[in-house]
Every structure is written in C-alpha cells, then in structure tokens.
C-alpha cells in the first residue's frame, strides 16, 4: 500500500503541474505532439529539439501476444492508443510511409530481471507530451518515466517506488528491417556500441548508428545479454541481432535513476563527444528547460492574434511538425558520413542535414522554411549540393546519407531553384546548375536510376506504359506521374538556366517541360497512360474508386483525378487543354464535390488554390481551403489525414491558415485565401530579407468568416488574388476585410 500511495500522490501532483497554464502563454503551450499519431499520420509524440538528430519517443507498437490487430502497426514505433510500452527509442522519423530507425530502446522495469520484450512489455497510462518532453506511468512496475533531449543526445529519468529495479538497454531492437548490433561495457555505469539500420522501403542500402549510454548511479549489478540469454559476468562485449545491457538497483521509495544516450552516425567516439558536449553531468530538468526554450524560440517566429484555441493548437503543432525534418546529421565536431560512400567529411561552419523526403517536401516544407527559416533552408540547400559533390548526383529521397530512390521525378531540382528565387542565394549556383544538368543527363551510367524512363521520355515525348503483349521493356512506376514530375523538374531547370544566362538550355528544358501535353487525352478529358506505339491505355477509368486509386496503371499513389491538374507552371495552357475556363472550373469543382479529391497525398494538395486562376472564381478557393482545414485536420490524434510526410501536410496547413500558399515551385508567388487568424506577424530574418515583419490583418473574428471582400497592401487597394514573395519579405502589411 505504501508503494501505491506514493505512486498515486506522485501522479496527482504531476498532472496538476501539467495542466497549469501560464498567464503568458507561449507557442509551445499550443503544441499537441499527439496530433497525427493515429489516422495514418505516422507522427510520434517523443521529446526532441528543433531539427534534432535525436528524438526520445515511446515504443508502443510491439505486440507481446502476436495479436492480428497489431499487424499494421508493427513496422512503426508508435500508434496512439496501442496499449503496450516496451521502452524509449532514440532515433525516429516523423510522418513517413516506410519504417526505419527506432533504435536504442531503453526500458525501466522492477521486480524480476527480464530481458525479452515479450516478457517485460507492460501497459502504461498518464501520457504527457510537450515540445521537448514526454512522460508516462507504468503502474505494473510502479515507475514514472520521463524523457527529454538535446540536438544529439537523449536523457530519461525513471522514478521508482522501491524494491529491485532495472534499466534495460536493448541495442538490437528497432523498426529497421536490417539486423545486427554491438554492445560493450566501458565501466559499471557506461556502455557503448552500434546498431545497423537501412533497407528503407526495400531499397537495400544499409548504414550504422552509434551510441554511448551512461547512468548516473552505480548499479548493484550490471551485464549483457545475447539471444535471450544472460552473458557471463566476465563478458564485456557482445554482438548479434538480439543484444543489450542491463543495470540493476535496489531502489528506495521515490528514488530515481537517469540515463543519457549520445548518438552519432560517424563513430562511438563522436557519440561520446556529442554527449559530453551537450550534456554537462546529469541535469534532466535543465535539458528539459533548454529543449522547451529552443522550441519557443523557433515557433515564436510567427505570432498569432485571434482564432480559436483549437485553431491555435492546429497551427502551432503543424509548425512544430515542419521543424522536425530534415534534421541535423553532423556531429558536434562537424563530422558526418558522406552521401552514398559513407566516407567521413566535415561540414565546417554549416550544419549538414539529412532525411530529405523531397517528393513530398518540395511542394510545401521548403518554401515555408525559405520564408520563415531561411538560414536553415540555406544549410539544407548546401547539404543537397554537397551530396552531389560526394555522390555525383542530386538525391531523390536521402536518409542518413543513404539513397533510398523512393518516389518519382527529380524533386531536388525544384527545391534548389525555388530556394534561389525566394532569396536563398548563398550557395554555389554554378555547381548547383551543373548538378541539375547532370541529373538530367541520359548518358550517365546510372541514368535509369537517377531518372528512370527519362530516355524514353525524350525519345517519344512521354514515358510509355508497358503493353505486356507487345514489349518486354521494364516498367516505370507511374508512367504518367513520373513524366509529369519530370516536366515540373525540367521547368525548374529551365528557370535556373534563364537565371544563369544559358539561353539554349532554357529553350531545351522548357520544351521538355511542355511534354505534359502528350499525356492529355482530349476525348476523355484526362491525363492518360499511353503505349509506345501511341495508343492510349485501354479500359481507362479516370476514377477507379477507393482504394484502387493507389493502384491505377500509370499513376503513383493516386489516380488520374489527382494528377490531371498537376501542371502548376503552365496553368493557362492547362486550362485550355481542359476546354477553357468554364469547363476547367466545372471539372475542378467536380473533383471536390464528388469526393475525388485526396487531401492525404501530395499530387493534388494544391487543387483548392487553382480556382484562383479563373477571374471571378476566387471564392471557391476560399471555400475549399477552409473546408479542407476543418475536414482533414484537427487538434487530436486524428488531426492529420494520412502520412504527414516529414511535415508536408503540416506545412500545407500552416500556409492555408495564414492565408497564402506557394502553388508552383520555382515561382516566387503565392495564391491568396481567407486567413484564419485576426492578425499574423511573421518575423523575417534580416540577413536574408530587407523587412523585419510581414503582417496580415484580417479583422476581429476572422475565423468566423470565409470570404475576402477587399484587400490593401501597404495601404493601397489590392485587387489580385496572388502576392509576390518580394512583397512579403520587404516587410509588407496586408489588410484583408472578410465577410461571411
């Protein structure tokens, strides 16, 4: 009874403290890290710093009973509502569609020593998540578990209710499909080792992440295990698929133990250096305070007035999710593994970033970072260029210096060009342009890997859909989708060619960008796959229905409805292809009204803004953007529809709630819609932009009004429904009068 009295008292005091709201509320008070942890969002609620290498997050998807209900959950570390806790992981991805990482699992237990997850996993309660902090209770063990993090290290604090307690460090457990780990005892309070990772989405590449972990109290006993068996007391190191270490204590009621974990993708020595540099001693509360402070600093670049509490939670959590990836890869000494080779390089005075989900993030995340966090975007752009220097190509979907080649197109090119035209110019433009040209070079040895199907794209003007009866050519994932993505990339490349004065290249790549026309079948009014001999794909249905959307021939993670209007760089011609303005508007409206629009994936996420391209139809953009905000997003665990894709959907929400959106990469223009908040101030970085703030004034109770009546920019009447990036970054003031 003493144990439970202490435990209940502790929880009561903790929850009371957790729900106290300060009078001077900060942006972090509105962040709910549980948003997106269900409904396919694949976010996690763990503790981390902005753009941090380390995130300390709960692992609750391990199923000790092999319950079929868990089958879809197993590849990921966390799903809201899954009942079993098996420890804290220290490297995680946010919002992705394939699993990896989830490494270095630390689990506290009490009573008998157990070393296999099936035996020690337990139910949990009283979850608390806040930027830079996470905690839960383990009633079965009488333990309160808390976690926080620095950029490159994590710290956990476990408060016991007495008796024998153990801290388990499972080095072999993760969600990566690659096995193999190593643990070595350095002293009675410190261990070191590594875990193999990789094969993201089945790509086959592997890498290694290293650790150093130490506890703050001398254990009564410690040791290692391998393959579910305890090692002899004289064993100081072990290697295998199921390996780990344990620390055993005789605990007093209310006593706690802290464990720190330093991480590196270079070496054990660097993991130790990261830990020693970023954590001076064991100071859990200091680390937590600093982590929260770092989030407040970053989130405060956008301040809000008005709007409901729910809208504020949605907004600041979305901005929080945007600031997770890409994340820091280099160690405190600047070292990192080079792209593709793994050779150790040094980033110098810049940060090296990793986890570029470019097919997703080029549409929303990078334009948002360019506007609000340009110094971060600059380092990311330079990271992409360094990858070209190291690996001879621009990446497609890079993870920890591995190339996964996931998704389609050539999405690094729009990121580079879009960043430049938005004012991120502190990179070597000549090298960048050379990198873009080489990615588009069909003569390179790995051309079919960098740009699959591009040779046929240039030969025929489209990528042919394989006809099983007449040819044996290898198919390209989504002949139409891939071709349209190449058109987007080539338009961006042409834009950069014009900037650097390469007129012949400009004409060449603008011609290639126009090949989208070859996919449009005017008889059915849709983009349609085509065979090599010029015939259209037979038995074509532009709306195959759900869930067949994701398997329609010629398309990637969508159907023809989701790609039919994906020509953002040439909307006037696309409108004519679709029969002119009236026919275009009717078809676009049909996409929404009949439920064909898919907010859960990237190709059509700009659709609500396309009504702006026809004069007099702008209110439809205002209607559908507000509809999407209220329908597909929320402030609880279901608040993101489908994968957040490294912040891509969250960035869409941030832009849309602010009232402007970058619908075309490589064009520094935003489409306007009705903002949610009464007043918004975006703090601009003076080292990149001339203004100090861009301000939007929408009047009282803006969230209750959906339509724009009139606007003024810097006091002058503003008639259009687009705004140039240059107007924002010179510190303009946009006054909007809204009506219901």
C-alpha positions in Angstrom: 0.0 0.0 0.0 2.9 2.3 0.7 4.1 1.9 -2.9 0.7 2.7 -4.4 0.1 5.7 -2.0 3.4 7.2 -3.1 2.7 6.4 -6.7 -0.9 8.0 -6.7 0.4 11.1 -4.9 3.2 11.5 -7.4 0.8 11.2 -10.4 -1.7 13.6 -8.9 0.9 16.3 -8.3 2.4 15.7 -11.7 -0.9 16.0 -13.6 -1.8 19.1 -11.6 1.5 20.7 -12.7 1.0 19.6 -16.2 -2.4 21.3 -16.6 -1.4 24.6 -15.1 -1.5 27.2 -18.0 0.8 30.2 -17.5 -0.7 33.6 -17.9 2.0 34.5 -20.5 1.2 31.6 -22.9 3.9 30.7 -25.4 3.6 28.9 -28.7 4.7 25.6 -27.1 1.6 25.7 -24.9 -0.4 25.2 -28.0 1.6 22.3 -29.4 0.0 18.8 -29.0 2.6 16.2 -30.1 -0.1 13.6 -30.2 -1.7 15.2 -33.3 -1.1 12.8 -36.3 -0.2 9.8 -34.1 -3.3 8.0 -35.4 -5.3 8.1 -38.7 -2.2 7.1 -40.7 -0.3 10.3 -39.8 2.7 8.4 -38.5 4.0 11.2 -36.4 5.3 10.4 -32.9 5.0 12.3 -29.6 8.6 12.0 -28.4 10.9 14.6 -26.9 13.3 16.4 -29.3 14.8 19.7 -30.2 14.0 21.5 -33.5 15.7 19.7 -36.3 17.3 17.3 -33.8 19.3 14.2 -34.6 17.8 12.5 -31.5 14.2 12.1 -30.6 13.3 10.1 -27.4 9.9 8.6 -28.2 7.8 5.8 -26.8 7.8 2.4 -28.5 4.2 1.1 -28.0 3.6 -0.9 -31.2 5.4 -4.1 -30.0 2.8 -6.8 -29.6 3.7 -9.4 -27.0 0.7 -11.6 -27.9 1.1 -11.6 -31.7 -2.4 -10.2 -32.0 -3.5 -9.8 -35.6 -4.9 -6.4 -34.7 -1.3 -5.2 -34.4 -0.2 -6.4 -37.8 -0.4 -3.0 -39.5 1.3 -1.4 -36.5 4.4 -3.4 -36.2 6.6 -1.5 -38.7 6.3 1.7 -36.7 7.3 2.7 -33.1 4.1 4.4 -32.0 0.4 4.4 -32.6 -1.9 6.4 -30.4 -4.0 4.0 -28.2 -1.8 0.9 -28.6 -1.6 -0.4 -25.1 1.9 -1.8 -24.5 5.0 0.1 -23.7 8.4 -1.5 -24.5 10.7 1.4 -23.9 12.0 4.7 -25.3 13.7 4.9 -28.8 16.3 7.5 -29.6 16.2 7.9 -33.4 12.9 8.3 -35.2 11.2 9.6 -38.3 8.1 11.7 -38.4 5.1 11.1 -40.8 6.8 8.7 -43.2 5.3 5.8 -45.1 8.0 3.3 -44.6 9.7 2.3 -41.3 13.4 2.6 -40.3 15.4 3.7 -37.2 13.6 3.4 -33.9 16.9 2.5 -32.3 18.4 2.1 -28.8 15.4 1.1 -26.8 15.6 1.9 -23.0 13.1 0.2 -20.7 12.7 0.5 -16.9 11.2 -2.4 -15.0 11.0 -3.5 -11.4 11.0 -6.9 -9.7 12.4 -9.9 -11.6 15.0 -9.2 -14.3 13.5 -9.8 -17.7 15.4 -9.2 -20.9 13.0 -10.1 -23.7 10.3 -7.6 -24.8 7.6 -10.3 -24.8 8.3 -10.8 -21.0 8.8 -7.2 -19.9 6.4 -5.2 -22.1 3.7 -3.6 -20.0 0.6 -1.4 -20.1 1.0 2.3 -19.5 -1.1 5.3 -18.5 -1.0 9.0 -17.9 0.8 10.1 -21.1 2.1 13.6 -21.2 3.7 15.1 -24.3 5.0 18.6 -24.8 7.7 20.0 -27.1 11.0 18.7 -25.7 9.3 16.5 -23.1 7.4 13.2 -22.8 6.3 11.2 -19.8 4.2 8.2 -18.9 3.4 5.9 -16.0 4.0 2.2 -15.7 1.5 1.1 -13.0 2.6 -2.6 -13.2 6.1 -1.6 -12.2 5.3 1.5 -10.1 7.5 3.7 -12.3 7.2 7.2 -13.7 9.2 7.5 -16.9 10.2 10.9 -18.3 12.3 11.8 -21.4 13.9 14.9 -22.9 16.6 15.6 -25.5 19.3 17.8 -26.8 20.2 18.0 -30.5 22.3 14.9 -30.4 21.5 13.1 -27.2 18.7 12.0 -25.0 18.0 11.7 -21.3 15.5 9.8 -19.4 14.5 9.9 -15.7 12.9 6.9 -14.0 11.3 7.3 -10.6 10.8 4.1 -8.8 8.5 3.2 -5.8 11.0 0.9 -4.1 12.4 -2.6 -4.4 14.6 -4.0 -7.1 14.7 -2.0 -10.3 16.4 -2.5 -13.7 17.2 -0.3 -16.7 17.4 -2.3 -19.9 19.3 -1.1 -22.9 18.1 -3.1 -26.0 20.6 -2.4 -28.8 19.2 -4.9 -31.2 15.6 -3.8 -31.2 14.3 -1.3 -33.7 11.8 -1.0 -36.6 14.5 -1.2 -39.2 14.4 -4.4 -41.3 18.2 -4.6 -41.0 19.5 -6.7 -38.1 22.8 -6.5 -36.3 24.1 -4.7 -33.2 27.0 -4.5 -30.8 27.3 -3.6 -27.1 30.4 -3.1 -25.0 30.7 -2.4 -21.2 33.1 0.5 -20.7 32.5 0.8 -17.0 29.9 -0.1 -14.4 27.9 3.0 -15.4 28.7 3.3 -19.2 28.2 1.2 -22.3 28.8 1.8 -26.0 28.1 0.2 -29.3 26.1 0.5 -32.6 23.0 -0.7 -34.5 22.7 -1.5 -38.2 19.9 0.3 -40.0 18.6 0.7 -43.5 16.6 -1.0 -46.3 14.1 1.8 -46.2 11.1 0.9 -48.4 13.1 -2.1 -49.5 15.9 -0.1 -51.2 18.7 -2.4 -49.9 21.1 0.3 -48.6 22.4 -0.1 -45.1 24.2 2.2 -42.6 25.2 2.3 -38.9 24.2 4.5 -36.0 26.5 4.5 -32.9 25.7 5.2 -29.2 27.3 5.8 -25.8 25.0 5.5 -22.8 25.6 6.1 -19.1 23.6 6.0 -15.9 24.0 8.5 -13.1 24.1 5.9 -10.2 26.4 3.0 -9.5 24.3 -0.2 -10.0 24.3 -3.2 -7.7 24.7 -5.4 -10.7 25.1 -5.0 -14.5 25.8 -7.2 -17.5 24.9 -8.1 -21.1 22.6 -10.4 -22.9 22.6 -12.1 -26.3 19.8 -14.0 -28.0 17.6 -14.0 -24.9 20.3 -15.3 -22.6 22.3 -13.5 -20.0 26.0 -13.4 -20.7 28.6 -14.4 -18.2 29.7 -11.8 -15.7 33.2 -11.7 -17.3 31.7 -10.8 -20.7 32.3 -7.2 -21.6 31.1 -7.1 -25.2 28.7 -9.0 -27.4 27.4 -8.8 -30.9 24.3 -10.2 -32.7 20.7 -9.5 -33.6 19.3 -9.5 -30.0 21.8 -7.9 -27.7 21.7 -5.4 -24.9 22.8 -4.4 -21.4 21.1 -4.1 -18.0 21.7 -2.1 -14.8 20.2 -3.4 -11.6 19.4 -1.3 -8.5 17.9 -1.6 -5.0 15.6 1.4 -5.1 14.1 3.4 -2.3 10.6 4.8 -2.5 10.7 7.9 -4.7 14.3 7.4 -5.8 15.1 8.0 -9.5 17.8 6.9 -11.9 18.8 8.9 -15.0 20.3 7.5 -18.2 21.9 9.6 -21.0 22.3 8.4 -24.6 24.6 10.1 -27.1 24.2 9.3 -30.8 26.4 9.6 -33.9 26.3 8.3 -37.5 30.1 8.5 -37.6 31.6 6.7 -34.6 31.3 5.7 -31.0 33.9 8.3 -30.1 31.8 11.0 -31.7 28.7 9.7 -29.9 30.6 10.2 -26.6 31.8 13.7 -27.7 28.2 14.7 -28.6 27.0 13.5 -25.2 29.8 15.1 -23.2 29.5 18.4 -25.1 25.7 18.8 -25.0 25.0 17.4 -21.5 27.3 18.5 -18.7 26.5 16.0 -16.0 23.0 14.6 -15.3 20.6 17.5 -15.3 17.3 16.3 -16.5 15.4 19.5 -15.6 18.0 21.7 -17.3 17.8 19.6 -20.5 14.1 19.8 -20.5 14.0 23.5 -19.9 16.5 24.1 -22.7 14.6 21.9 -25.1 11.3 23.8 -24.4 13.2 27.1 -24.8 14.5 26.1 -28.2 11.0 25.3 -29.4 9.6 28.6 -28.1 12.4 30.4 -29.9 11.7 28.8 -33.3 7.9 28.7 -33.1 7.8 32.4 -32.0 8.9 33.5 -35.5 5.1 33.5 -36.3 2.8 35.2 -33.8 -0.9 35.0 -33.8 -3.8 37.0 -32.6 -7.4 35.8 -32.5 -8.6 32.5 -33.7 -10.0 29.7 -31.5 -7.9 27.7 -29.1 -8.4 24.7 -31.4 -7.1 26.6 -34.4 -4.0 27.7 -32.4 -3.3 24.1 -31.4 -3.6 23.0 -35.0 -1.4 25.8 -36.3 1.5 25.6 -33.8 1.5 21.8 -33.9 1.7 21.9 -37.7 4.6 24.4 -37.5 6.2 22.1 -34.9 6.0 19.1 -37.2 7.6 21.2 -40.0 10.6 21.8 -37.8 11.4 18.1 -37.3 12.8 17.1 -40.8 15.2 17.5 -42.5 17.3 17.2 -39.3 20.9 17.6 -38.3 23.3 14.8 -39.3 26.7 16.2 -38.4 28.2 15.7 -35.0 29.3 18.5 -32.7 32.8 18.4 -34.4 31.2 18.8 -37.8 31.8 15.2 -38.9 29.2 13.2 -40.9 29.2 10.3 -43.3 29.3 11.4 -47.0 26.4 10.7 -49.3 26.5 7.2 -50.8 30.1 6.4 -49.8 29.9 6.9 -46.1 33.4 8.5 -46.1 33.8 10.8 -43.2 33.6 14.5 -44.1 33.3 17.8 -42.1 30.5 20.3 -42.6 32.7 23.2 -41.3 30.6 26.2 -40.1 27.4 24.9 -41.7 25.0 22.2 -40.4 24.7 19.1 -42.6 21.1 17.9 -42.9 19.6 14.5 -43.6 16.2 12.9 -44.2 15.1 14.6 -47.4 11.7 13.3 -48.4 11.9 15.5 -51.4 8.9 14.3 -53.5 6.8 15.4 -50.6 8.6 18.4 -49.1 9.5 20.3 -52.3 5.9 21.4 -52.5 5.3 23.0 -49.1 8.1 22.4 -46.5 11.0 24.0 -48.3 9.1 27.1 -49.4 7.9 27.6 -45.8 11.5 27.2 -44.5 12.7 29.6 -47.1 10.3 32.3 -45.9 10.5 31.9 -42.1 13.7 29.9 -41.5 16.0 30.9 -44.4 19.2 30.2 -42.6 18.0 26.6 -42.1 17.0 26.3 -45.7 20.3 27.7 -46.8 22.1 24.9 -45.0 19.7 22.3 -46.4 20.4 23.6 -50.0 24.1 23.4 -49.4 23.6 19.9 -48.0 22.0 18.9 -51.3 24.8 20.4 -53.3 27.4 18.7 -51.1 25.6 15.4 -51.8 26.1 16.0 -55.5 29.8 16.7 -54.8 30.1 13.5 -52.8 27.9 11.1 -54.8 27.8 12.6 -58.3 24.1 13.1 -58.3 21.4 15.1 -56.5 19.4 12.9 -54.1 15.8 11.8 -54.5 14.9 10.5 -51.0 18.0 10.6 -48.8 18.2 9.1 -45.4 21.3 9.2 -43.2 23.5 9.6 -46.3 21.9 6.5 -47.9 19.9 7.0 -51.2 16.6 5.2 -51.0 15.4 6.2 -54.5 11.9 6.3 -53.1 9.1 8.0 -55.1 9.5 9.5 -58.6 10.6 12.5 -60.6 13.7 14.7 -59.8 12.5 16.7 -56.8 15.8 18.1 -55.6 15.8 20.4 -58.6 12.6 22.3 -57.7 14.0 22.7 -54.2 17.2 24.3 -55.3 15.6 26.6 -57.8 12.7 27.6 -55.6 15.1 28.4 -52.8 17.1 30.7 -55.1 14.2 32.6 -56.5 12.9 33.2 -52.9 16.2 34.8 -51.9 18.3 31.9 -50.6 21.3 32.6 -52.8 24.3 31.8 -50.6 25.3 28.7 -52.4 27.4 27.9 -55.4 24.9 28.5 -58.2 27.4 27.2 -60.9 27.9 23.9 -59.1 24.1 23.7 -58.4 23.3 24.2 -62.1 25.9 21.6 -63.1 24.3 19.2 -60.7 20.9 19.7 -62.2 22.2 19.2 -65.7 23.9 16.0 -64.7 20.8 14.6 -63.1 19.0 15.2 -66.4 21.8 13.7 -68.5 20.6 10.4 -70.1 24.2 9.5 -70.9 25.3 8.9 -67.4 25.9 5.3 -66.3 23.2 5.4 -63.7 20.6 7.4 -65.7 17.9 4.7 -65.3 18.3 5.0 -61.5 18.5 8.8 -61.2 15.7 9.4 -63.8 14.0 6.1 -64.7 12.3 6.2 -68.0 13.7 9.6 -69.0 15.4 8.3 -72.2 12.0 7.2 -73.5 10.5 10.4 -72.2 12.9 12.4 -74.5 12.6 9.9 -77.4 8.8 9.8 -77.5 7.7 12.9 -75.6 6.2 10.7 -72.9 7.0 7.6 -70.9 5.2 4.6 -72.4 3.0 2.4 -70.3 4.2 -1.2 -70.9 2.0 -3.4 -73.1 2.5 -6.9 -71.9 1.6 -8.4 -75.2 3.9 -6.3 -77.4 7.0 -5.3 -75.5 9.2 -6.5 -72.6 10.5 -3.1 -71.5 10.9 -2.6 -67.8 8.0 -0.6 -66.5 8.4 2.7 -64.7 6.4 3.3 -61.6 3.6 5.5 -62.8 4.4 6.4 -66.4 2.1 9.5 -66.3 3.0 10.5 -62.7 6.8 10.2 -63.4 6.5 12.1 -66.7 4.6 14.9 -65.1 7.2 15.1 -62.3 9.9 15.3 -64.9 8.0 18.2 -66.6 8.0 20.0 -63.2 11.7 19.4 -62.7 12.6 20.5 -66.2 10.5 23.7 -65.8 12.6 24.5 -62.7 15.8 23.6 -64.5 14.8 25.9 -67.4 14.1 28.7 -64.9 17.6 28.3 -63.5 19.1 28.2 -67.0 17.5 31.6 -67.6 18.9 33.0 -64.4 22.4 31.9 -65.2 22.2 33.1 -68.9 22.1 29.7 -70.6 19.6 30.6 -73.3 19.8 27.4 -75.3 19.4 25.3 -72.1 16.4 27.4 -71.2 14.7 26.7 -74.6 15.6 23.0 -74.4 14.2 22.3 -70.9 11.1 24.5 -71.5 10.3 22.3 -74.5 10.7 19.2 -72.3 8.5 20.7 -69.6 5.8 21.0 -72.2 5.7 17.3 -72.8 2.8 17.1 -70.3 0.6 17.8 -73.2 1.4 14.4 -74.7 -0.4 12.7 -71.7 -3.7 14.6 -72.1 -6.4 12.7 -74.0 -8.9 15.3 -75.1 -11.5 12.6 -75.9 -11.8 11.7 -72.2 -10.5 15.0 -70.8 -7.9 13.5 -68.6 -4.2 12.7 -68.3 -4.0 9.1 -69.6 -1.3 6.4 -69.9 -0.1 5.8 -73.5 1.6 2.8 -75.1 4.9 3.0 -77.0 3.0 2.9 -80.4 0.9 5.9 -79.4 -2.3 4.1 -78.5 -4.0 5.1 -75.3 -4.2 2.7 -72.4 -7.3 0.5 -72.9 -10.1 0.1 -70.3 -9.1 3.5 -68.8 -11.3 4.8 -65.9 -10.2 8.2 -64.5 -11.9 7.4 -61.3 -11.2 3.9 -60.3 -12.5 4.5 -56.8 -11.0 3.9 -53.4 -8.8 2.0 -52.6 -8.0 1.4 -56.3 -6.7 4.9 -56.5 -3.3 3.7 -55.3 -3.0 1.0 -58.0 -4.3 2.7 -61.2 -1.9 2.0 -64.1 0.2 4.9 -65.0 -0.1 6.7 -61.6 1.8 6.9 -58.3 -0.2 6.9 -55.1 -3.2 8.3 -56.8 -5.3 8.2 -60.0 -5.8 10.5 -63.0 -8.1 12.8 -61.0 -5.1 13.5 -58.7 -2.7 14.4 -61.5 -5.0 15.9 -64.1 -4.3 19.4 -62.9 -0.7 18.9 -61.8 0.9 21.4 -64.3 1.5 24.3 -61.8 4.0 26.1 -64.1 1.6 26.4 -67.1 -1.9 26.8 -65.7 -3.2 28.9 -68.6 -2.4 26.2 -71.2 -3.7 23.5 -68.9 -7.0 25.4 -68.6 -7.2 25.5 -72.4 -6.4 21.8 -72.6 -9.4 21.1 -70.3 -11.8 23.0 -72.6 -11.4 26.6 -71.4 -12.2 28.4 -68.2 -15.8 27.3 -67.7 -15.1 23.6 -68.4 -11.9 23.7 -66.2 -13.8 25.2 -63.3 -16.6 22.7 -63.6 -14.2 19.8 -63.7 -12.2 21.1 -60.8 -15.4 21.6 -58.8 -16.5 18.1 -59.6 -13.2 16.7 -58.2 -14.2 18.2 -54.8 -18.0 17.8 -54.9 -17.9 14.1 -55.9 -15.2 13.2 -53.3 -12.4 12.5 -55.8 -10.0 15.0 -54.1 -7.5 13.3 -51.9 -6.0 15.5 -49.1 -4.0 12.6 -47.8 -1.4 12.7 -50.5 0.8 15.2 -52.3 -0.1 15.4 -56.1 -3.4 17.2 -55.7 -2.8 19.2 -52.5 -2.7 22.5 -54.4 -6.1 21.9 -56.1 -8.1 24.2 -53.7 -6.0 27.1 -54.9 -6.5 26.5 -58.6 -9.8 28.3 -58.7 -7.8 31.5 -58.3 -6.6 31.1 -61.9 -10.0 32.0 -63.3 -11.2 35.5 -62.5 -14.4 35.6 -60.6 -14.0 32.1 -59.2 -11.7 33.0 -56.3 -14.3 32.5 -53.6 -14.3 28.8 -54.4 -10.6 28.7 -53.4 -11.6 30.5 -50.1 -14.5 28.0 -49.6 -12.5 24.8 -50.3 -9.4 25.8 -48.3 -11.5 26.5 -45.2 -13.4 23.2 -45.9 -10.1 21.3 -46.1 -8.8 22.9 -42.9 -11.9 21.9 -41.0 -12.4 18.5 -42.6 -8.9 16.9 -42.9 -7.2 18.4 -39.9 -7.8 18.7 -36.2 -6.3 19.1 -32.8 -6.3 15.5 -31.5 -4.5 12.3 -32.5 -6.6 12.0 -35.7 -5.7 15.6 -36.7 -3.7 14.7 -39.9 -5.2 12.7 -42.7 -2.8 10.0 -43.8 1.1 10.4 -43.7 2.3 13.8 -42.6 5.3 13.0 -44.9 8.0 14.8 -42.9 5.9 17.9 -42.4 4.5 18.3 -45.9 0.8 18.2 -44.9 1.5 20.2 -41.8 3.2 22.9 -44.0 0.1 22.9 -46.2 -2.0 23.7 -43.1 0.4 26.4 -41.9 0.2 28.2 -45.2 -3.5 27.8 -45.6 -4.3 29.1 -42.1 -2.0 32.1 -42.7 -4.0 32.8 -46.0 -1.4 32.3 -48.7 0.1 29.3 -50.5 3.0 28.5 -52.9 1.2 26.5 -55.5 4.1 26.4 -58.0 7.7 25.5 -57.1 10.3 27.8 -58.7 7.8 30.6 -59.0 8.1 33.1 -56.1 4.3 33.7 -56.0 1.6 32.8 -53.5 -2.1 32.2 -54.0 -4.3 34.1 -51.5 -7.2 32.8 -49.5 -9.1 33.9 -46.4 -6.8 33.7 -43.3 -8.0 32.0 -40.0 -6.5 34.4 -37.5 -7.3 38.1 -36.8 -3.6 39.1 -37.1 -0.5 37.3 -38.0 3.1 38.6 -37.8 5.9 36.7 -39.5 9.3 37.7 -38.2 11.7 37.9 -41.1 15.5 37.2 -41.0 17.3 40.4 -41.8 20.4 38.6 -43.0 18.2 37.4 -45.9 15.4 39.8 -46.3 15.0 43.6 -46.1 11.9 43.6 -43.9 11.5 42.9 -40.2 7.9 41.6 -40.3 5.2 40.6 -42.7 1.8 41.3 -41.2 -1.6 40.2 -42.1 -4.6 42.0 -40.6 -7.9 40.2 -41.1 -10.1 41.9 -38.5 -12.0 40.6 -35.5 -13.3 37.1 -35.5 -11.6 36.2 -38.8 -12.2 32.5 -38.2 -15.9 33.0 -38.4 -15.7 34.5 -41.9 -14.7 32.6 -45.0 -14.6 35.1 -47.9 -12.4 38.0 -48.9 -14.3 41.2 -49.5 -11.4 43.5 -50.3 -7.7 43.9 -49.5 -5.0 46.6 -49.2 -1.3 46.1 -49.4 0.7 48.8 -47.5 -2.4 51.0 -47.6 -3.0 50.7 -51.3 -6.0 48.8 -52.7 -5.0 45.4 -53.8 -7.1 43.7 -56.5 -5.4 40.4 -57.3 -5.5 37.1 -55.5 -1.8 36.4 -55.7 1.0 38.0 -53.9 4.7 38.1 -54.7 7.3 36.7 -52.4 9.1 40.0 -52.7 6.1 41.8 -51.2 6.3 39.6 -48.1 10.0 39.8 -47.4 10.3 43.5 -47.7 8.1 43.7 -44.7 4.7 44.5 -46.2 1.3 44.8 -44.4 -1.7 43.1 -46.0 -5.0 44.3 -44.7 -7.9 42.0 -45.5 -11.6 42.7 -45.0 -13.5 39.4 -44.6 -17.2 38.6 -44.9 -19.3 35.5 -44.1 
